[in-house]
Amino acid sequence: MRVLLIDDEAELVSTLAERLSFRGIDADWVTNGADALKQLDKAVYDIAVVDVKMPGISGIKLKRIMATKCPKMRFVFVTGHGSEEDFKEGSEEAGAGNYLVKPVHIEGLIKKFKEILKQ
């Protein structure tokens, strides 16, 4: 499984990528939407973990662009400060149940990955 982590909090995504790699999951990370789109030209990902609220392009808009470029990729949204409306929109975009609140717990995230890939 190959995962792309996208969040404007560099410390968070770098640590998460490291923890995933310890569990045998190949994870790359970027801190903005533009770099995420560039990364799609370099590698194929099974799942993208996308922060809903980022400077520049929002996670919701980024997901729509990424899904067009990579229709087989699945998505999980994360947020640390989302509103009820963000939650609703994120759940609709990612698929019911594919929306997590920070702090993200590694075992819960891995469980979510496995659920998504079984669908």
Jmol script that loads the backbone (N, CA, C; Angstrom):
load data "model"
ATOM      1  N   MET A   1       0.852  -1.177   0.000  1.00  0.00           N
ATOM      2  CA  MET A   1       0.000   0.000   0.000  1.00  0.00           C
ATOM      3  C   MET A   1       0.896   1.238   0.000  1.00  0.00           C
ATOM      4  N   ARG A   2       0.507   2.205  -0.818  1.00  0.00           N
ATOM      5  CA  ARG A   2       1.251   3.465  -0.898  1.00  0.00           C
ATOM      6  C   ARG A   2       0.297   4.613  -0.591  1.00  0.00           C
ATOM      7  N   VAL A   3       0.733   5.491   0.323  1.00  0.00           N
ATOM      8  CA  VAL A   3      -0.118   6.560   0.840  1.00  0.00           C
ATOM      9  C   VAL A   3       0.570   7.908   0.653  1.00  0.00           C
ATOM     10  N   LEU A   4      -0.223   8.916   0.297  1.00  0.00           N
ATOM     11  CA  LEU A   4       0.260  10.302   0.232  1.00  0.00           C
ATOM     12  C   LEU A   4      -0.427  11.089   1.338  1.00  0.00           C
ATOM     13  N   LEU A   5       0.368  11.685   2.219  1.00  0.00           N
ATOM     14  CA  LEU A   5      -0.136  12.498   3.325  1.00  0.00           C
ATOM     15  C   LEU A   5      -0.002  13.971   2.950  1.00  0.00           C
ATOM     16  N   ILE A   6      -1.108  14.724   3.072  1.00  0.00           N
ATOM     17  CA  ILE A   6      -1.104  16.137   2.692  1.00  0.00           C
ATOM     18  C   ILE A   6      -1.659  16.953   3.840  1.00  0.00           C
ATOM     19  N   ASP A   7      -0.799  17.758   4.457  1.00  0.00           N
ATOM     20  CA  ASP A   7      -1.197  18.584   5.590  1.00  0.00           C
ATOM     21  C   ASP A   7      -0.200  19.720   5.715  1.00  0.00           C
ATOM     22  N   ASP A   8      -0.681  20.905   6.041  1.00  0.00           N
ATOM     23  CA  ASP A   8       0.219  22.051   6.151  1.00  0.00           C
ATOM     24  C   ASP A   8       1.066  22.015   7.427  1.00  0.00           C
ATOM     25  N   GLU A   9       0.849  21.066   8.310  1.00  0.00           N
ATOM     26  CA  GLU A   9       1.650  20.901   9.515  1.00  0.00           C
ATOM     27  C   GLU A   9       2.752  19.881   9.232  1.00  0.00           C
ATOM     28  N   ALA A  10       3.928  20.377   8.849  1.00  0.00           N
ATOM     29  CA  ALA A  10       5.032  19.509   8.425  1.00  0.00           C
ATOM     30  C   ALA A  10       5.427  18.503   9.500  1.00  0.00           C
ATOM     31  N   GLU A  11       5.482  18.928  10.734  1.00  0.00           N
ATOM     32  CA  GLU A  11       5.883  18.015  11.805  1.00  0.00           C
ATOM     33  C   GLU A  11       4.897  16.856  11.940  1.00  0.00           C
ATOM     34  N   LEU A  12       3.626  17.166  11.799  1.00  0.00           N
ATOM     35  CA  LEU A  12       2.597  16.137  11.906  1.00  0.00           C
ATOM     36  C   LEU A  12       2.728  15.104  10.793  1.00  0.00           C
ATOM     37  N   VAL A  13       2.795  15.549   9.537  1.00  0.00           N
ATOM     38  CA  VAL A  13       2.831  14.585   8.431  1.00  0.00           C
ATOM     39  C   VAL A  13       4.150  13.832   8.346  1.00  0.00           C
ATOM     40  N   SER A  14       5.250  14.479   8.694  1.00  0.00           N
ATOM     41  CA  SER A  14       6.529  13.765   8.651  1.00  0.00           C
ATOM     42  C   SER A  14       6.562  12.671   9.717  1.00  0.00           C
ATOM     43  N   THR A  15       6.036  12.979  10.904  1.00  0.00           N
ATOM     44  CA  THR A  15       5.977  11.984  11.973  1.00  0.00           C
ATOM     45  C   THR A  15       5.025  10.854  11.609  1.00  0.00           C
ATOM     46  N   LEU A  16       3.882  11.199  11.054  1.00  0.00           N
ATOM     47  CA  LEU A  16       2.902  10.195  10.648  1.00  0.00           C
ATOM     48  C   LEU A  16       3.486   9.288   9.563  1.00  0.00           C
ATOM     49  N   ALA A  17       4.181   9.866   8.595  1.00  0.00           N
ATOM     50  CA  ALA A  17       4.808   9.066   7.533  1.00  0.00           C
ATOM     51  C   ALA A  17       5.832   8.097   8.123  1.00  0.00           C
ATOM     52  N   GLU A  18       6.597   8.565   9.069  1.00  0.00           N
ATOM     53  CA  GLU A  18       7.599   7.711   9.713  1.00  0.00           C
ATOM     54  C   GLU A  18       6.933   6.565  10.472  1.00  0.00           C
ATOM     55  N   ARG A  19       5.883   6.872  11.200  1.00  0.00           N
ATOM     56  CA  ARG A  19       5.168   5.839  11.962  1.00  0.00           C
ATOM     57  C   ARG A  19       4.513   4.818  11.034  1.00  0.00           C
ATOM     58  N   LEU A  20       4.001   5.263   9.906  1.00  0.00           N
ATOM     59  CA  LEU A  20       3.420   4.332   8.932  1.00  0.00           C
ATOM     60  C   LEU A  20       4.502   3.435   8.338  1.00  0.00           C
ATOM     61  N   SER A  21       5.659   4.003   8.043  1.00  0.00           N
ATOM     62  CA  SER A  21       6.742   3.208   7.451  1.00  0.00           C
ATOM     63  C   SER A  21       7.212   2.122   8.423  1.00  0.00           C
ATOM     64  N   PHE A  22       7.182   2.398   9.720  1.00  0.00           N
ATOM     65  CA  PHE A  22       7.533   1.387  10.720  1.00  0.00           C
ATOM     66  C   PHE A  22       6.565   0.208  10.682  1.00  0.00           C
ATOM     67  N   ARG A  23       5.377   0.452  10.144  1.00  0.00           N
ATOM     68  CA  ARG A  23       4.352  -0.586  10.056  1.00  0.00           C
ATOM     69  C   ARG A  23       4.230  -1.162   8.641  1.00  0.00           C
ATOM     70  N   GLY A  24       5.224  -0.872   7.814  1.00  0.00           N
ATOM     71  CA  GLY A  24       5.282  -1.466   6.490  1.00  0.00           C
ATOM     72  C   GLY A  24       4.456  -0.770   5.426  1.00  0.00           C
ATOM     73  N   ILE A  25       4.027   0.459   5.700  1.00  0.00           N
ATOM     74  CA  ILE A  25       3.239   1.219   4.728  1.00  0.00           C
ATOM     75  C   ILE A  25       4.121   2.295   4.117  1.00  0.00           C
ATOM     76  N   ASP A  26       4.195   2.312   2.805  1.00  0.00           N
ATOM     77  CA  ASP A  26       5.001   3.289   2.075  1.00  0.00           C
ATOM     78  C   ASP A  26       4.238   4.615   2.058  1.00  0.00           C
ATOM     79  N   ALA A  27       4.775   5.620   2.727  1.00  0.00           N
ATOM     80  CA  ALA A  27       4.082   6.908   2.835  1.00  0.00           C
ATOM     81  C   ALA A  27       4.996   8.063   2.453  1.00  0.00           C
ATOM     82  N   ASP A  28       4.495   8.915   1.562  1.00  0.00           N
ATOM     83  CA  ASP A  28       5.158  10.171   1.209  1.00  0.00           C
ATOM     84  C   ASP A  28       4.321  11.293   1.795  1.00  0.00           C
ATOM     85  N   TRP A  29       4.939  12.454   1.989  1.00  0.00           N
ATOM     86  CA  TRP A  29       4.183  13.575   2.536  1.00  0.00           C
ATOM     87  C   TRP A  29       4.571  14.887   1.876  1.00  0.00           C
ATOM     88  N   VAL A  30       3.589  15.782   1.821  1.00  0.00           N
ATOM     89  CA  VAL A  30       3.774  17.145   1.311  1.00  0.00           C
ATOM     90  C   VAL A  30       2.959  18.077   2.210  1.00  0.00           C
ATOM     91  N   THR A  31       3.250  19.375   2.105  1.00  0.00           N
ATOM     92  CA  THR A  31       2.592  20.335   2.997  1.00  0.00           C
ATOM     93  C   THR A  31       1.656  21.308   2.284  1.00  0.00           C
ATOM     94  N   ASN A  32       1.372  21.061   1.004  1.00  0.00           N
ATOM     95  CA  ASN A  32       0.417  21.941   0.313  1.00  0.00           C
ATOM     96  C   ASN A  32      -0.129  21.239  -0.927  1.00  0.00           C
ATOM     97  N   GLY A  33      -1.194  21.812  -1.456  1.00  0.00           N
ATOM     98  CA  GLY A  33      -1.873  21.224  -2.601  1.00  0.00           C
ATOM     99  C   GLY A  33      -1.032  21.181  -3.857  1.00  0.00           C
ATOM    100  N   ALA A  34      -0.278  22.238  -4.116  1.00  0.00           N
ATOM    101  CA  ALA A  34       0.550  22.278  -5.336  1.00  0.00           C
ATOM    102  C   ALA A  34       1.571  21.147  -5.329  1.00  0.00           C
ATOM    103  N   ASP A  35       2.216  20.926  -4.189  1.00  0.00           N
ATOM    104  CA  ASP A  35       3.192  19.847  -4.095  1.00  0.00           C
ATOM    105  C   ASP A  35       2.518  18.477  -4.189  1.00  0.00           C
ATOM    106  N   ALA A  36       1.303  18.374  -3.680  1.00  0.00           N
ATOM    107  CA  ALA A  36       0.559  17.113  -3.787  1.00  0.00           C
ATOM    108  C   ALA A  36       0.316  16.764  -5.251  1.00  0.00           C
ATOM    109  N   LEU A  37      -0.087  17.747  -6.028  1.00  0.00           N
ATOM    110  CA  LEU A  37      -0.342  17.507  -7.450  1.00  0.00           C
ATOM    111  C   LEU A  37       0.940  17.130  -8.190  1.00  0.00           C
ATOM    112  N   LYS A  38       2.051  17.758  -7.832  1.00  0.00           N
ATOM    113  CA  LYS A  38       3.340  17.403  -8.437  1.00  0.00           C
ATOM    114  C   LYS A  38       3.728  15.967  -8.076  1.00  0.00           C
ATOM    115  N   GLN A  39       3.418  15.581  -6.837  1.00  0.00           N
ATOM    116  CA  GLN A  39       3.769  14.249  -6.365  1.00  0.00           C
ATOM    117  C   GLN A  39       3.035  13.159  -7.153  1.00  0.00           C
ATOM    118  N   LEU A  40       1.837  13.482  -7.629  1.00  0.00           N
ATOM    119  CA  LEU A  40       1.066  12.512  -8.414  1.00  0.00           C
ATOM    120  C   LEU A  40       1.736  12.181  -9.742  1.00  0.00           C
ATOM    121  N   ASP A  41       2.623  13.082 -10.212  1.00  0.00           N
ATOM    122  CA  ASP A  41       3.371  12.816 -11.442  1.00  0.00           C
ATOM    123  C   ASP A  41       4.567  11.893 -11.183  1.00  0.00           C
ATOM    124  N   LYS A  42       4.933  11.740  -9.920  1.00  0.00           N
ATOM    125  CA  LYS A  42       6.106  10.942  -9.556  1.00  0.00           C
ATOM    126  C   LYS A  42       5.760   9.535  -9.101  1.00  0.00           C
ATOM    127  N   ALA A  43       4.560   9.343  -8.558  1.00  0.00           N
ATOM    128  CA  ALA A  43       4.217   8.048  -7.971  1.00  0.00           C
ATOM    129  C   ALA A  43       2.718   7.793  -8.059  1.00  0.00           C
ATOM    130  N   VAL A  44       2.353   6.530  -7.904  1.00  0.00           N
ATOM    131  CA  VAL A  44       0.951   6.126  -7.868  1.00  0.00           C
ATOM    132  C   VAL A  44       0.607   5.785  -6.425  1.00  0.00           C
ATOM    133  N   TYR A  45      -0.500   6.339  -5.950  1.00  0.00           N
ATOM    134  CA  TYR A  45      -0.914   6.139  -4.562  1.00  0.00           C
ATOM    135  C   TYR A  45      -2.252   5.430  -4.495  1.00  0.00           C
ATOM    136  N   ASP A  46      -2.384   4.592  -3.480  1.00  0.00           N
ATOM    137  CA  ASP A  46      -3.657   3.923  -3.226  1.00  0.00           C
ATOM    138  C   ASP A  46      -4.607   4.842  -2.466  1.00  0.00           C
ATOM    139  N   ILE A  47      -4.041   5.584  -1.517  1.00  0.00           N
ATOM    140  CA  ILE A  47      -4.844   6.429  -0.630  1.00  0.00           C
ATOM    141  C   ILE A  47      -4.135   7.760  -0.406  1.00  0.00           C
ATOM    142  N   ALA A  48      -4.927   8.828  -0.340  1.00  0.00           N
ATOM    143  CA  ALA A  48      -4.413  10.143   0.067  1.00  0.00           C
ATOM    144  C   ALA A  48      -5.117  10.531   1.354  1.00  0.00           C
ATOM    145  N   VAL A  49      -4.329  10.990   2.319  1.00  0.00           N
ATOM    146  CA  VAL A  49      -4.858  11.523   3.564  1.00  0.00           C
ATOM    147  C   VAL A  49      -4.728  13.031   3.452  1.00  0.00           C
ATOM    148  N   VAL A  50      -5.866  13.726   3.428  1.00  0.00           N
ATOM    149  CA  VAL A  50      -5.890  15.149   3.092  1.00  0.00           C
ATOM    150  C   VAL A  50      -6.470  15.977   4.231  1.00  0.00           C
ATOM    151  N   ASP A  51      -5.724  17.000   4.645  1.00  0.00           N
ATOM    152  CA  ASP A  51      -6.224  17.957   5.632  1.00  0.00           C
ATOM    153  C   ASP A  51      -7.286  18.821   4.956  1.00  0.00           C
ATOM    154  N   VAL A  52      -8.407  19.002   5.638  1.00  0.00           N
ATOM    155  CA  VAL A  52      -9.508  19.787   5.064  1.00  0.00           C
ATOM    156  C   VAL A  52      -9.128  21.260   4.950  1.00  0.00           C
ATOM    157  N   LYS A  53      -8.539  21.816   5.997  1.00  0.00           N
ATOM    158  CA  LYS A  53      -8.218  23.246   6.041  1.00  0.00           C
ATOM    159  C   LYS A  53      -6.726  23.459   5.827  1.00  0.00           C
ATOM    160  N   MET A  54      -6.382  23.972   4.642  1.00  0.00           N
ATOM    161  CA  MET A  54      -4.997  24.308   4.337  1.00  0.00           C
ATOM    162  C   MET A  54      -4.963  25.664   3.651  1.00  0.00           C
ATOM    163  N   PRO A  55      -3.874  26.403   3.803  1.00  0.00           N
ATOM    164  CA  PRO A  55      -3.748  27.662   3.065  1.00  0.00           C
ATOM    165  C   PRO A  55      -3.721  27.381   1.562  1.00  0.00           C
ATOM    166  N   GLY A  56      -4.216  28.311   0.792  1.00  0.00           N
ATOM    167  CA  GLY A  56      -4.248  28.114  -0.663  1.00  0.00           C
ATOM    168  C   GLY A  56      -5.445  27.271  -1.034  1.00  0.00           C
ATOM    169  N   ILE A  57      -5.197  26.135  -1.614  1.00  0.00           N
ATOM    170  CA  ILE A  57      -6.260  25.247  -2.053  1.00  0.00           C
ATOM    171  C   ILE A  57      -6.768  24.409  -0.865  1.00  0.00           C
ATOM    172  N   SER A  58      -8.068  24.354  -0.711  1.00  0.00           N
ATOM    173  CA  SER A  58      -8.644  23.576   0.392  1.00  0.00           C
ATOM    174  C   SER A  58      -8.501  22.088   0.103  1.00  0.00           C
ATOM    175  N   GLY A  59      -8.579  21.295   1.154  1.00  0.00           N
ATOM    176  CA  GLY A  59      -8.502  19.848   0.994  1.00  0.00           C
ATOM    177  C   GLY A  59      -9.627  19.299   0.134  1.00  0.00           C
ATOM    178  N   ILE A  60     -10.819  19.882   0.249  1.00  0.00           N
ATOM    179  CA  ILE A  60     -11.970  19.427  -0.536  1.00  0.00           C
ATOM    180  C   ILE A  60     -11.714  19.657  -2.031  1.00  0.00           C
ATOM    181  N   LYS A  61     -11.263  20.867  -2.365  1.00  0.00           N
ATOM    182  CA  LYS A  61     -10.984  21.186  -3.768  1.00  0.00           C
ATOM    183  C   LYS A  61      -9.827  20.335  -4.297  1.00  0.00           C
ATOM    184  N   LEU A  62      -8.805  20.161  -3.472  1.00  0.00           N
ATOM    185  CA  LEU A  62      -7.655  19.346  -3.865  1.00  0.00           C
ATOM    186  C   LEU A  62      -8.088  17.917  -4.159  1.00  0.00           C
ATOM    187  N   LYS A  63      -8.953  17.363  -3.333  1.00  0.00           N
ATOM    188  CA  LYS A  63      -9.443  15.997  -3.553  1.00  0.00           C
ATOM    189  C   LYS A  63     -10.129  15.886  -4.903  1.00  0.00           C
ATOM    190  N   ARG A  64     -10.926  16.863  -5.255  1.00  0.00           N
ATOM    191  CA  ARG A  64     -11.637  16.826  -6.534  1.00  0.00           C
ATOM    192  C   ARG A  64     -10.660  16.799  -7.706  1.00  0.00           C
ATOM    193  N   ILE A  65      -9.603  17.594  -7.625  1.00  0.00           N
ATOM    194  CA  ILE A  65      -8.593  17.631  -8.687  1.00  0.00           C
ATOM    195  C   ILE A  65      -7.837  16.304  -8.740  1.00  0.00           C
ATOM    196  N   MET A  66      -7.441  15.818  -7.572  1.00  0.00           N
ATOM    197  CA  MET A  66      -6.682  14.571  -7.505  1.00  0.00           C
ATOM    198  C   MET A  66      -7.503  13.386  -8.015  1.00  0.00           C
ATOM    199  N   ALA A  67      -8.776  13.367  -7.678  1.00  0.00           N
ATOM    200  CA  ALA A  67      -9.644  12.270  -8.103  1.00  0.00           C
ATOM    201  C   ALA A  67      -9.794  12.243  -9.625  1.00  0.00           C
ATOM    202  N   THR A  68      -9.743  13.407 -10.253  1.00  0.00           N
ATOM    203  CA  THR A  68      -9.807  13.474 -11.709  1.00  0.00           C
ATOM    204  C   THR A  68      -8.530  12.897 -12.328  1.00  0.00           C
ATOM    205  N   LYS A  69      -7.384  13.240 -11.720  1.00  0.00           N
ATOM    206  CA  LYS A  69      -6.096  12.741 -12.225  1.00  0.00           C
ATOM    207  C   LYS A  69      -5.888  11.257 -11.923  1.00  0.00           C
ATOM    208  N   CYS A  70      -6.405  10.812 -10.786  1.00  0.00           N
ATOM    209  CA  CYS A  70      -6.176   9.438 -10.316  1.00  0.00           C
ATOM    210  C   CYS A  70      -7.492   8.841  -9.821  1.00  0.00           C
ATOM    211  N   PRO A  71      -8.354   8.408 -10.730  1.00  0.00           N
ATOM    212  CA  PRO A  71      -9.695   7.971 -10.347  1.00  0.00           C
ATOM    213  C   PRO A  71      -9.751   6.767  -9.410  1.00  0.00           C
ATOM    214  N   LYS A  72      -8.696   5.973  -9.353  1.00  0.00           N
ATOM    215  CA  LYS A  72      -8.711   4.799  -8.472  1.00  0.00           C
ATOM    216  C   LYS A  72      -8.251   5.116  -7.048  1.00  0.00           C
ATOM    217  N   MET A  73      -7.666   6.288  -6.839  1.00  0.00           N
ATOM    218  CA  MET A  73      -7.184   6.661  -5.510  1.00  0.00           C
ATOM    219  C   MET A  73      -8.364   6.878  -4.570  1.00  0.00           C
ATOM    220  N   ARG A  74      -8.192   6.469  -3.320  1.00  0.00           N
ATOM    221  CA  ARG A  74      -9.196   6.673  -2.271  1.00  0.00           C
ATOM    222  C   ARG A  74      -8.699   7.762  -1.330  1.00  0.00           C
ATOM    223  N   PHE A  75      -9.627   8.358  -0.574  1.00  0.00           N
ATOM    224  CA  PHE A  75      -9.293   9.516   0.252  1.00  0.00           C
ATOM    225  C   PHE A  75      -9.795   9.378   1.675  1.00  0.00           C
ATOM    226  N   VAL A  76      -8.998   9.928   2.591  1.00  0.00           N
ATOM    227  CA  VAL A  76      -9.387  10.103   3.982  1.00  0.00           C
ATOM    228  C   VAL A  76      -9.132  11.570   4.298  1.00  0.00           C
ATOM    229  N   PHE A  77     -10.134  12.249   4.842  1.00  0.00           N
ATOM    230  CA  PHE A  77      -9.954  13.638   5.267  1.00  0.00           C
ATOM    231  C   PHE A  77      -9.660  13.683   6.756  1.00  0.00           C
ATOM    232  N   VAL A  78      -8.807  14.639   7.150  1.00  0.00           N
ATOM    233  CA  VAL A  78      -8.518  14.881   8.561  1.00  0.00           C
ATOM    234  C   VAL A  78      -8.652  16.369   8.833  1.00  0.00           C
ATOM    235  N   THR A  79      -8.998  16.694  10.060  1.00  0.00           N
ATOM    236  CA  THR A  79      -9.054  18.098  10.464  1.00  0.00           C
ATOM    237  C   THR A  79      -8.860  18.217  11.958  1.00  0.00           C
ATOM    238  N   GLY A  80      -8.314  19.339  12.350  1.00  0.00           N
ATOM    239  CA  GLY A  80      -8.140  19.622  13.774  1.00  0.00           C
ATOM    240  C   GLY A  80      -9.104  20.676  14.250  1.00  0.00           C
ATOM    241  N   HIS A  81      -9.765  21.344  13.336  1.00  0.00           N
ATOM    242  CA  HIS A  81     -10.631  22.455  13.738  1.00  0.00           C
ATOM    243  C   HIS A  81     -11.780  22.652  12.767  1.00  0.00           C
ATOM    244  N   GLY A  82     -12.358  21.567  12.338  1.00  0.00           N
ATOM    245  CA  GLY A  82     -13.442  21.670  11.367  1.00  0.00           C
ATOM    246  C   GLY A  82     -14.781  21.967  12.014  1.00  0.00           C
ATOM    247  N   SER A  83     -15.633  22.572  11.246  1.00  0.00           N
ATOM    248  CA  SER A  83     -16.994  22.844  11.683  1.00  0.00           C
ATOM    249  C   SER A  83     -17.886  21.664  11.310  1.00  0.00           C
ATOM    250  N   GLU A  84     -19.116  21.699  11.746  1.00  0.00           N
ATOM    251  CA  GLU A  84     -20.064  20.653  11.369  1.00  0.00           C
ATOM    252  C   GLU A  84     -20.224  20.617   9.847  1.00  0.00           C
ATOM    253  N   GLU A  85     -20.233  21.786   9.216  1.00  0.00           N
ATOM    254  CA  GLU A  85     -20.362  21.853   7.753  1.00  0.00           C
ATOM    255  C   GLU A  85     -19.142  21.227   7.072  1.00  0.00           C
ATOM    256  N   ASP A  86     -17.938  21.489   7.606  1.00  0.00           N
ATOM    257  CA  ASP A  86     -16.724  20.864   7.065  1.00  0.00           C
ATOM    258  C   ASP A  86     -16.823  19.353   7.166  1.00  0.00           C
ATOM    259  N   PHE A  87     -17.303  18.880   8.326  1.00  0.00           N
ATOM    260  CA  PHE A  87     -17.437  17.447   8.543  1.00  0.00           C
ATOM    261  C   PHE A  87     -18.393  16.842   7.520  1.00  0.00           C
ATOM    262  N   LYS A  88     -19.520  17.490   7.319  1.00  0.00           N
ATOM    263  CA  LYS A  88     -20.516  16.988   6.367  1.00  0.00           C
ATOM    264  C   LYS A  88     -19.927  16.961   4.958  1.00  0.00           C
ATOM    265  N   GLU A  89     -19.300  18.066   4.545  1.00  0.00           N
ATOM    266  CA  GLU A  89     -18.734  18.134   3.200  1.00  0.00           C
ATOM    267  C   GLU A  89     -17.604  17.121   3.033  1.00  0.00           C
ATOM    268  N   GLY A  90     -16.741  17.012   4.049  1.00  0.00           N
ATOM    269  CA  GLY A  90     -15.638  16.059   3.976  1.00  0.00           C
ATOM    270  C   GLY A  90     -16.116  14.628   3.907  1.00  0.00           C
ATOM    271  N   SER A  91     -17.136  14.308   4.677  1.00  0.00           N
ATOM    272  CA  SER A  91     -17.692  12.954   4.667  1.00  0.00           C
ATOM    273  C   SER A  91     -18.301  12.622   3.316  1.00  0.00           C
ATOM    274  N   GLU A  92     -18.977  13.581   2.724  1.00  0.00           N
ATOM    275  CA  GLU A  92     -19.583  13.356   1.404  1.00  0.00           C
ATOM    276  C   GLU A  92     -18.514  13.170   0.341  1.00  0.00           C
ATOM    277  N   GLU A  93     -17.450  13.951   0.407  1.00  0.00           N
ATOM    278  CA  GLU A  93     -16.379  13.869  -0.588  1.00  0.00           C
ATOM    279  C   GLU A  93     -15.571  12.577  -0.457  1.00  0.00           C
ATOM    280  N   ALA A  94     -15.224  12.220   0.762  1.00  0.00           N
ATOM    281  CA  ALA A  94     -14.348  11.068   0.977  1.00  0.00           C
ATOM    282  C   ALA A  94     -15.115   9.760   1.011  1.00  0.00           C
ATOM    283  N   GLY A  95     -16.391   9.832   1.289  1.00  0.00           N
ATOM    284  CA  GLY A  95     -17.182   8.626   1.503  1.00  0.00           C
ATOM    285  C   GLY A  95     -17.490   8.528   2.977  1.00  0.00           C
ATOM    286  N   ALA A  96     -18.659   8.093   3.301  1.00  0.00           N
ATOM    287  CA  ALA A  96     -19.091   8.029   4.697  1.00  0.00           C
ATOM    288  C   ALA A  96     -18.062   7.295   5.547  1.00  0.00           C
ATOM    289  N   GLY A  97     -17.721   7.901   6.659  1.00  0.00           N
ATOM    290  CA  GLY A  97     -16.800   7.258   7.590  1.00  0.00           C
ATOM    291  C   GLY A  97     -15.325   7.459   7.287  1.00  0.00           C
ATOM    292  N   ASN A  98     -14.978   8.154   6.239  1.00  0.00           N
ATOM    293  CA  ASN A  98     -13.574   8.360   5.880  1.00  0.00           C
ATOM    294  C   ASN A  98     -13.113   9.761   6.250  1.00  0.00           C
ATOM    295  N   TYR A  99     -13.490  10.180   7.441  1.00  0.00           N
ATOM    296  CA  TYR A  99     -13.185  11.512   7.937  1.00  0.00           C
ATOM    297  C   TYR A  99     -12.735  11.361   9.382  1.00  0.00           C
ATOM    298  N   LEU A 100     -11.509  11.809   9.702  1.00  0.00           N
ATOM    299  CA  LEU A 100     -10.957  11.655  11.041  1.00  0.00           C
ATOM    300  C   LEU A 100     -10.619  13.011  11.634  1.00  0.00           C
ATOM    301  N   VAL A 101     -10.708  13.096  12.952  1.00  0.00           N
ATOM    302  CA  VAL A 101     -10.380  14.309  13.677  1.00  0.00           C
ATOM    303  C   VAL A 101      -8.991  14.148  14.280  1.00  0.00           C
ATOM    304  N   LYS A 102      -8.178  15.211  14.182  1.00  0.00           N
ATOM    305  CA  LYS A 102      -6.843  15.203  14.783  1.00  0.00           C
ATOM    306  C   LYS A 102      -6.987  15.311  16.301  1.00  0.00           C
ATOM    307  N   PRO A 103      -6.086  14.735  17.068  1.00  0.00           N
ATOM    308  CA  PRO A 103      -4.907  14.021  16.592  1.00  0.00           C
ATOM    309  C   PRO A 103      -5.290  12.662  16.015  1.00  0.00           C
ATOM    310  N   VAL A 104      -4.641  12.318  14.928  1.00  0.00           N
ATOM    311  CA  VAL A 104      -4.912  11.048  14.248  1.00  0.00           C
ATOM    312  C   VAL A 104      -4.152   9.946  14.984  1.00  0.00           C
ATOM    313  N   HIS A 105      -4.871   8.911  15.346  1.00  0.00           N
ATOM    314  CA  HIS A 105      -4.253   7.763  16.011  1.00  0.00           C
ATOM    315  C   HIS A 105      -3.842   6.755  14.944  1.00  0.00           C
ATOM    316  N   ILE A 106      -2.587   6.365  14.972  1.00  0.00           N
ATOM    317  CA  ILE A 106      -2.006   5.559  13.906  1.00  0.00           C
ATOM    318  C   ILE A 106      -2.758   4.256  13.680  1.00  0.00           C
ATOM    319  N   GLU A 107      -3.125   3.568  14.734  1.00  0.00           N
ATOM    320  CA  GLU A 107      -3.821   2.285  14.562  1.00  0.00           C
ATOM    321  C   GLU A 107      -5.198   2.487  13.939  1.00  0.00           C
ATOM    322  N   GLY A 108      -5.888   3.555  14.329  1.00  0.00           N
ATOM    323  CA  GLY A 108      -7.183   3.859  13.729  1.00  0.00           C
ATOM    324  C   GLY A 108      -7.051   4.214  12.257  1.00  0.00           C
ATOM    325  N   LEU A 109      -5.984   4.909  11.916  1.00  0.00           N
ATOM    326  CA  LEU A 109      -5.748   5.276  10.515  1.00  0.00           C
ATOM    327  C   LEU A 109      -5.459   4.032   9.674  1.00  0.00           C
ATOM    328  N   ILE A 110      -4.643   3.146  10.191  1.00  0.00           N
ATOM    329  CA  ILE A 110      -4.325   1.914   9.463  1.00  0.00           C
ATOM    330  C   ILE A 110      -5.584   1.066   9.298  1.00  0.00           C
ATOM    331  N   LYS A 111      -6.394   1.001  10.318  1.00  0.00           N
ATOM    332  CA  LYS A 111      -7.664   0.263  10.230  1.00  0.00           C
ATOM    333  C   LYS A 111      -8.539   0.873   9.125  1.00  0.00           C
ATOM    334  N   LYS A 112      -8.572   2.211   9.072  1.00  0.00           N
ATOM    335  CA  LYS A 112      -9.348   2.899   8.035  1.00  0.00           C
ATOM    336  C   LYS A 112      -8.809   2.562   6.647  1.00  0.00           C
ATOM    337  N   PHE A 113      -7.487   2.527   6.491  1.00  0.00           N
ATOM    338  CA  PHE A 113      -6.890   2.163   5.206  1.00  0.00           C
ATOM    339  C   PHE A 113      -7.361   0.782   4.758  1.00  0.00           C
ATOM    340  N   LYS A 114      -7.314  -0.173   5.676  1.00  0.00           N
ATOM    341  CA  LYS A 114      -7.705  -1.543   5.337  1.00  0.00           C
ATOM    342  C   LYS A 114      -9.177  -1.611   4.941  1.00  0.00           C
ATOM    343  N   GLU A 115     -10.025  -0.875   5.654  1.00  0.00           N
ATOM    344  CA  GLU A 115     -11.467  -0.835   5.313  1.00  0.00           C
ATOM    345  C   GLU A 115     -11.675  -0.279   3.906  1.00  0.00           C
ATOM    346  N   ILE A 116     -10.978   0.812   3.602  1.00  0.00           N
ATOM    347  CA  ILE A 116     -11.115   1.464   2.299  1.00  0.00           C
ATOM    348  C   ILE A 116     -10.685   0.537   1.171  1.00  0.00           C
ATOM    349  N   LEU A 117      -9.570  -0.153   1.371  1.00  0.00           N
ATOM    350  CA  LEU A 117      -9.044  -1.003   0.315  1.00  0.00           C
ATOM    351  C   LEU A 117      -9.901  -2.254   0.091  1.00  0.00           C
ATOM    352  N   LYS A 118     -10.697  -2.645   1.085  1.00  0.00           N
ATOM    353  CA  LYS A 118     -11.591  -3.796   0.933  1.00  0.00           C
ATOM    354  C   LYS A 118     -12.836  -3.430   0.136  1.00  0.00           C
ATOM    355  N   GLN A 119     -13.182  -2.138   0.103  1.00  0.00           N
ATOM    356  CA  GLN A 119     -14.403  -1.700  -0.577  1.00  0.00           C
ATOM    357  C   GLN A 119     -14.318  -1.916  -2.070  1.00  0.00           C
TER     358      GLN A 119
END
end "model"
wireframe off; spacefill off
backbone 0.3
color backbone group
